[in-house]
Amino acid sequence: MKENQPASREAKQRDGQAIPRRVRARVVDPAEVIYRGHYDLAEFIARYGLTPMEARDIFVRFGPTRSNLDQHMRERSISL
């Protein structure tokens, strides 16, 4: 490498502004990203022993967020 050529780890500059360095994308487990903090409908049915139609109605009203669904199911079990 030539002495006046910048090292590849240094930020390159064009017109006095740093050009962001390209990096390789991190490999992501799709199951971790999609369902972290959210229930899959089948998982929700299995956890609480609901019928599919009943679980779907709850999903529509409260969304797939675990915290919302768990809270609703706790309140529901207290009222039963």
NORVENRA-V58452 format. One record per residue. N is the residue number from 1. SS is DSSP state (@ for helix, = for strand, . for the rest). PSI is psi in whole degrees, 0 to 359 (999 if undefined). OMEGA is omega in whole degrees, -180 to 180 (NA if undefined). Layout:
# NORVENRA-V58452
n->N ss->SS psi->PSI omega->OMEGA
n->N ss->SS psi->PSI omega->OMEGA
This chain:
# NORVENRA-V58452
n->1 ss->. psi->145 omega->180
n->2 ss->. psi->152 omega->-178
n->3 ss->. psi->324 omega->-177
n->4 ss->. psi->359 omega->179
n->5 ss->. psi->131 omega->-178
n->6 ss->. psi->151 omega->177
n->7 ss->. psi->154 omega->-175
n->8 ss->. psi->340 omega->-179
n->9 ss->. psi->343 omega->179
n->10 ss->. psi->149 omega->178
n->11 ss->. psi->131 omega->177
n->12 ss->= psi->151 omega->-179
n->13 ss->= psi->144 omega->175
n->14 ss->= psi->125 omega->-178
n->15 ss->. psi->36 omega->177
n->16 ss->. psi->0 omega->179
n->17 ss->= psi->139 omega->-180
n->18 ss->= psi->137 omega->177
n->19 ss->= psi->126 omega->-179
n->20 ss->. psi->140 omega->-180
n->21 ss->. psi->136 omega->178
n->22 ss->. psi->137 omega->178
n->23 ss->. psi->156 omega->180
n->24 ss->. psi->140 omega->-180
n->25 ss->. psi->144 omega->179
n->26 ss->. psi->140 omega->177
n->27 ss->. psi->128 omega->-175
n->28 ss->. psi->134 omega->175
n->29 ss->. psi->115 omega->-176
n->30 ss->@ psi->324 omega->-179
n->31 ss->@ psi->324 omega->-180
n->32 ss->@ psi->320 omega->-176
n->33 ss->@ psi->314 omega->-174
n->34 ss->@ psi->316 omega->-171
n->35 ss->@ psi->2 omega->177
n->36 ss->. psi->118 omega->-180
n->37 ss->. psi->2 omega->-180
n->38 ss->= psi->148 omega->175
n->39 ss->. psi->143 omega->165
n->40 ss->. psi->146 omega->-177
n->41 ss->@ psi->317 omega->180
n->42 ss->@ psi->321 omega->179
n->43 ss->@ psi->319 omega->179
n->44 ss->@ psi->317 omega->178
n->45 ss->@ psi->315 omega->-179
n->46 ss->@ psi->320 omega->-177
n->47 ss->@ psi->318 omega->-174
n->48 ss->@ psi->0 omega->178
n->49 ss->. psi->41 omega->-178
n->50 ss->. psi->162 omega->170
n->51 ss->. psi->153 omega->-179
n->52 ss->@ psi->320 omega->-179
n->53 ss->@ psi->319 omega->179
n->54 ss->@ psi->316 omega->179
n->55 ss->@ psi->320 omega->180
n->56 ss->@ psi->319 omega->178
n->57 ss->@ psi->317 omega->179
n->58 ss->@ psi->319 omega->178
n->59 ss->@ psi->317 omega->-179
n->60 ss->@ psi->319 omega->-178
n->61 ss->@ psi->321 omega->-172
n->62 ss->@ psi->350 omega->-179
n->63 ss->. psi->173 omega->-175
n->64 ss->. psi->3 omega->-177
n->65 ss->= psi->128 omega->-178
n->66 ss->@ psi->315 omega->-176
n->67 ss->@ psi->317 omega->179
n->68 ss->@ psi->315 omega->-178
n->69 ss->@ psi->319 omega->179
n->70 ss->@ psi->318 omega->178
n->71 ss->@ psi->313 omega->179
n->72 ss->@ psi->317 omega->-178
n->73 ss->@ psi->326 omega->175
n->74 ss->@ psi->312 omega->179
n->75 ss->@ psi->322 omega->180
n->76 ss->@ psi->320 omega->-179
n->77 ss->@ psi->329 omega->178
n->78 ss->@ psi->320 omega->-177
n->79 ss->@ psi->341 omega->-180
n->80 ss->. psi->999 omega->NA
